[in-house]
């Protein structure tokens, strides 16, 4: 997913990406993704865990502000008891998501 941060975007514009539903692996699951957050108008990238209709209140992973003109890796452990989805919420950034169990 790519979102342009300059015109015509406005401050506080948001985008949401919700993954397909996955089942937790018996040994646990890991979310691994790459992000690119560069420029003066970058806000916060939040990644949430969604189980059923419930989105966990605290982000599974979060980062804010300019992180340089590089694609950077990130990982988060999935602590769910059944089927889950990952929800990415960010105003302006790029992200690539892969799941590993």
Secondary structure as UniProt FT lines:
FT   TURN            7..8
FT   TURN            11..12
FT   STRAND          15..18
FT   STRAND          22..23
FT   TURN            26..27
FT   STRAND          29..36
FT   TURN            40..41
FT   STRAND          44..51
FT   TURN            52..53
FT   STRAND          54..55
FT   STRAND          61..64
FT   STRAND          72..78
FT   STRAND          83..90
FT   STRAND          94..100
//
